[in-house]
């Protein structure tokens, strides 16, 4: 599954790919999820709904703050790597490579599956692949098991 997830993440348009990461991250959030990760996911979802520079910068800050250790953190990072600059504000612009966002998306989706069931994540991997393929077909990624 991880290779298929990487391939699909690269094949999806940026907004759909980030939305896929958001769906997976939302799937494993719980009441115990800390506020920074909740906010990172909300920011990523906001970017996927309406991309813009202000929300991209917020996603970047929250991805950094959550230290890239959770699916929500990687979803926010994916959004921040879709456009804009990788450099700090006031520094010369460093455009992200075209494929960089897909690595963060694949990380988010894969991590969500593994965190959901570290012993046997196969069911979540299959579910997330169905969601990604639904997005690729023009759907919203919300598929039933």
N, C-alpha and C positions, 0 to 999 in steps of 0.2 A: 503493500500500500504506500509506503513513503515515496517510492519512485513515481508512482502514478499520481500522487498528490502534487509532487514537484512539477510534473509535466502539465497537469491541469492548471496549476497556479500560473505557469508561464503562458498557457494558452488563453486564459480568460482575460478580458479587458480589465484594466486597473480597478475600476469601481466595483465590478462584479467580484473580482478576486478579493478585494478588501472586505466586501460584504460577506463572502464565504468565510473568511477568517473571523468575522464578527459573529456569524451564526454558530460556529464551533466554540468560540470563546463564551458566548452567552449560554450555550448548552451546559457548560460545566461550572458556571458561576453559582455560588450558593450564598446563603445569608452570612457565612463566615468570610466571604471575599472582602478584602480590605478596600477602603475608600479610594485609594489611588488606582487600583485595578478596575474598580467600578467606573471611575471617571475616565480611565484610558479607553475602556470599551465604549462608553457613551460618546467620547470624542471620535473614535474610529467610525462608529455608526453614523454620527453626524456628517463626517467627511464623505462616507459612502453615499449618503443621501444627497448631499450638496457640497461637492468639493470646492475648497477655497483656501487661500493662503493663510488666513487667520486661524482656521481650524486645523490646517496642516501643521502650523507652528505649535499649536496646543497639543496635537498628537505627538509631535517630536518631543516636547517637554515631558509629557506623561510617559512616553516610551522609555525615555532616559531615566525618569524618576523611579519607574517600576523595574528598572535594571534588566529588562529583556528576559525575565524569568517565568512569565506566564503567557497563556494564549492572548489575553487582553493586551498585554504589553506589546506582543509581536503584531497584533492587529493594528494598534496605534502606530507602531513603527512602520508597518507596511504602508499605511496612509501617508505618513510623512516622507516616505521614499518615492512616492509617485510623481512628484513634481517639486519645483522650488529648488532650494539649495541645501546641501548637506552641511555647509559652513555655518558658523555662528553669525548672528546678526551683526552687520557692519564689516564682515570679512568678505573677501572676494567670493563670488558665486562659484560653487562647485555643484554642477548638476548631477543628480544621481544617475548611475547607469540604468538603461532602460529595463533591465531584468532584475534589478535589486529588490523592488517591492515583492516580486514573486517568491524570493527566498524567505522573506518575513512571513508571507501568507502561508507558505508550506510549513514553516516552523510553527506558526500558530495552530494550524489544523492538526498537524502531527502531534504536537504537545498536548492539545486538548484530548485527542484520542487516548494517548498513553496515560495522561493523568486521570482519565475517567475510569480506567481499569488497567493498572500496570501489569497485571499477570496475563490478561487476554483482551487486548484492545481491538480485536478483529471486528466485533459488532459495530463499534463506533467508527472505525476506519471505513467500513462498508457504508454506514449511514452518511458519513461526511462526503464520501465519493458520490453517492446518489445526489446529495445536495449540490455539490460542485457541478455535476453533469446537468442537473436541472438548470442551474444558472447559465451554463454554456448553451443550453437550448432556448434561452430567453425567459426562463421561469424566475421565481423569486427565491429559490433555494429551500423553501419550506416544504419538505416532503415527509410523508408518513412512513413509518417503519414497516 
